[in-house]
């Protein structure tokens, strides 16, 4: 994909190629009908001016009516078929690209901002679809309709056909090439500028309370305005280019029509061309330019699609930090999770974040893992659910290497509750049932009881059907964490990893939450990752992560 993005995109369109071919055929027939309509209309006007018997005009009149209808019918059919094919393909491309992106997001793209991923990925996938609808179809229509018109004019007047060809070629080749040359640099910057503006907008929306509280909203708005100014400059340049190509097309159309008309007048005077055909040739020439008029815009769309495909290819070209084996083992029960000599680092050549970690965890056992920020606690959590694989050592589940299982099977046995556990803008019921779609109400209630959240939820007017708001804005931090924990309990995982579940809570709420969760997690293995020691008597073992290694509470690393 990185080497030849357009070729790969054409291959991706194979399932709907017949629909795009049908839309192109309809486009050719619509353009041909429009050109023929102008030519026949010119002939009819000239012929009618001689006041012949009405019967001699019947064929021309019928042809004008038929061509008028066929132009509308074929244009409508071309729109319907092309948009149907484009939407079908867009659905396929979204799914295909998301499947490539999905395994990279948890740990494979650490430097990417969510706003950049959202806006850039969505915009590029949208841009790719224009390759087929507005990038490839117009050249096919222009080539067929233009060649047919030149052949028809040349049959009646060879010199007129030559002038028409000389006028159409620059409009079909030179102007699109000039468009590409003038917009290439801007096209490469447009996607980045759009992603930057959207990312800054997302930052403003997500961080509005803090920005307003500290009086920094104006600074963020200024950054958005600066990013928008870059987009405006690019848009103005595109507008100037479009204006240039439009003016050039108009001049070529006028000049070519005049040349064909002059040739036709001389031919009529010589008796080489019937006079009634002069208007037909003069009107067919500008009609032919209507078929090539979209080509500069098509060139711009091709350039945009090429850049979008290249960016998508570069984004998804990273090797996934974890991949399923060709023949995964049957799903594990989750009876014993064991780490031996596990090593991990952020990038090749960087210092080891984990350097020889040993740990055993089984259902019913509760272990607290303490350590300062940056010590590798979250990296360890990601290793346990296979967001990434270790760079050294071995992690086994039920005696088999974690990499021998399918990732989904691992995550059914080991569940991670992140410190930024996400609540979707829907009901409490839907948020908890995310772990087990179709779960019965008593199962959801049972999970909420284990998370010590049911007593609060039952007092709400809508109970389980209470909406939590965007990112859980309508519930408190402790309630948000309890809902996330209930989701983990409903999943049926036998081992749950809690990564800083009290990071954003006050000490009293944090202590109560930990005590409730750890007391209610009977039969489930718990690895509690935290900065502060848990309440006394709530865990079986306390470990400290220092310099990439684990030590039990009370032990000291040798200097």
Secondary structure as the mmCIF struct_conf table of DSSP 4:
data_model
#
loop_
_struct_conf.conf_type_id
_struct_conf.id
_struct_conf.beg_label_comp_id
_struct_conf.beg_label_asym_id
_struct_conf.beg_label_seq_id
_struct_conf.end_label_comp_id
_struct_conf.end_label_asym_id
_struct_conf.end_label_seq_id
BEND BEND1 UNK A 3 UNK A 3
HELX_RH_AL_P HELX_RH_AL_P1 UNK A 5 UNK A 12
TURN_TY1_P TURN_TY1_P1 UNK A 13 UNK A 13
HELX_RH_3T_P HELX_RH_3T_P1 UNK A 14 UNK A 16
HELX_RH_AL_P HELX_RH_AL_P2 UNK A 17 UNK A 49
TURN_TY1_P TURN_TY1_P2 UNK A 50 UNK A 51
HELX_RH_3T_P HELX_RH_3T_P2 UNK A 54 UNK A 57
HELX_RH_AL_P HELX_RH_AL_P3 UNK A 58 UNK A 105
TURN_TY1_P TURN_TY1_P3 UNK A 106 UNK A 108
TURN_TY1_P TURN_TY1_P4 UNK A 110 UNK A 111
HELX_RH_AL_P HELX_RH_AL_P4 UNK A 114 UNK A 130
HELX_RH_PI_P HELX_RH_PI_P1 UNK A 131 UNK A 136
HELX_RH_AL_P HELX_RH_AL_P5 UNK A 137 UNK A 156
HELX_RH_AL_P HELX_RH_AL_P6 UNK A 158 UNK A 169
HELX_RH_PI_P HELX_RH_PI_P2 UNK A 170 UNK A 174
HELX_RH_AL_P HELX_RH_AL_P7 UNK A 175 UNK A 206
TURN_TY1_P TURN_TY1_P5 UNK A 207 UNK A 207
HELX_RH_AL_P HELX_RH_AL_P8 UNK A 208 UNK A 213
TURN_TY1_P TURN_TY1_P6 UNK A 214 UNK A 215
HELX_RH_AL_P HELX_RH_AL_P9 UNK A 217 UNK A 270
TURN_TY1_P TURN_TY1_P7 UNK A 271 UNK A 271
BEND BEND2 UNK A 272 UNK A 273
HELX_RH_3T_P HELX_RH_3T_P3 UNK A 275 UNK A 277
HELX_RH_AL_P HELX_RH_AL_P10 UNK A 278 UNK A 292
TURN_TY1_P TURN_TY1_P8 UNK A 293 UNK A 294
HELX_RH_AL_P HELX_RH_AL_P11 UNK A 295 UNK A 316
TURN_TY1_P TURN_TY1_P9 UNK A 317 UNK A 317
BEND BEND3 UNK A 318 UNK A 318
HELX_LH_PP_P HELX_LH_PP_P1 UNK A 319 UNK A 320
BEND BEND4 UNK A 321 UNK A 322
TURN_TY1_P TURN_TY1_P10 UNK A 326 UNK A 327
HELX_LH_PP_P HELX_LH_PP_P2 UNK A 328 UNK A 332
BEND BEND5 UNK A 335 UNK A 335
STRN STRN1 UNK A 337 UNK A 344
BEND BEND6 UNK A 346 UNK A 347
TURN_TY1_P TURN_TY1_P11 UNK A 348 UNK A 349
BEND BEND7 UNK A 350 UNK A 350
HELX_LH_PP_P HELX_LH_PP_P3 UNK A 351 UNK A 352
BEND BEND8 UNK A 353 UNK A 353
STRN STRN2 UNK A 354 UNK A 361
TURN_TY1_P TURN_TY1_P12 UNK A 363 UNK A 364
STRN STRN3 UNK A 366 UNK A 370
TURN_TY1_P TURN_TY1_P13 UNK A 373 UNK A 374
BEND BEND9 UNK A 375 UNK A 376
HELX_RH_AL_P HELX_RH_AL_P12 UNK A 377 UNK A 384
TURN_TY1_P TURN_TY1_P14 UNK A 385 UNK A 386
BEND BEND10 UNK A 387 UNK A 388
BEND BEND11 UNK A 391 UNK A 391
STRN STRN4 UNK A 392 UNK A 397
TURN_TY1_P TURN_TY1_P15 UNK A 398 UNK A 399
STRN STRN5 UNK A 400 UNK A 401
HELX_RH_3T_P HELX_RH_3T_P4 UNK A 402 UNK A 404
BEND BEND12 UNK A 405 UNK A 405
HELX_RH_AL_P HELX_RH_AL_P13 UNK A 407 UNK A 413
STRN STRN6 UNK A 414 UNK A 417
TURN_TY1_P TURN_TY1_P16 UNK A 419 UNK A 420
BEND BEND13 UNK A 425 UNK A 426
STRN STRN7 UNK A 427 UNK A 427
HELX_RH_AL_P HELX_RH_AL_P14 UNK A 428 UNK A 433
TURN_TY1_P TURN_TY1_P17 UNK A 434 UNK A 435
BEND BEND14 UNK A 436 UNK A 436
TURN_TY1_P TURN_TY1_P18 UNK A 437 UNK A 438
HELX_RH_AL_P HELX_RH_AL_P15 UNK A 441 UNK A 450
TURN_TY1_P TURN_TY1_P19 UNK A 451 UNK A 452
HELX_RH_AL_P HELX_RH_AL_P16 UNK A 454 UNK A 457
TURN_TY1_P TURN_TY1_P20 UNK A 458 UNK A 459
BEND BEND15 UNK A 460 UNK A 460
TURN_TY1_P TURN_TY1_P21 UNK A 461 UNK A 462
HELX_RH_3T_P HELX_RH_3T_P5 UNK A 463 UNK A 465
STRN STRN8 UNK A 467 UNK A 467
HELX_RH_3T_P HELX_RH_3T_P6 UNK A 470 UNK A 472
TURN_TY1_P TURN_TY1_P22 UNK A 473 UNK A 474
BEND BEND16 UNK A 475 UNK A 475
HELX_RH_AL_P HELX_RH_AL_P17 UNK A 477 UNK A 490
TURN_TY1_P TURN_TY1_P23 UNK A 491 UNK A 492
BEND BEND17 UNK A 494 UNK A 494
STRN STRN9 UNK A 495 UNK A 499
BEND BEND18 UNK A 500 UNK A 500
TURN_TY1_P TURN_TY1_P24 UNK A 501 UNK A 504
BEND BEND19 UNK A 505 UNK A 505
HELX_RH_AL_P HELX_RH_AL_P18 UNK A 507 UNK A 520
TURN_TY1_P TURN_TY1_P25 UNK A 522 UNK A 523
BEND BEND20 UNK A 524 UNK A 524
STRN STRN10 UNK A 525 UNK A 530
BEND BEND21 UNK A 531 UNK A 532
HELX_LH_PP_P HELX_LH_PP_P4 UNK A 533 UNK A 535
TURN_TY1_P TURN_TY1_P26 UNK A 536 UNK A 537
BEND BEND22 UNK A 538 UNK A 538
BEND BEND23 UNK A 540 UNK A 540
STRN STRN11 UNK A 541 UNK A 546
TURN_TY1_P TURN_TY1_P27 UNK A 547 UNK A 548
STRN STRN12 UNK A 549 UNK A 552
TURN_TY1_P TURN_TY1_P28 UNK A 553 UNK A 554
#
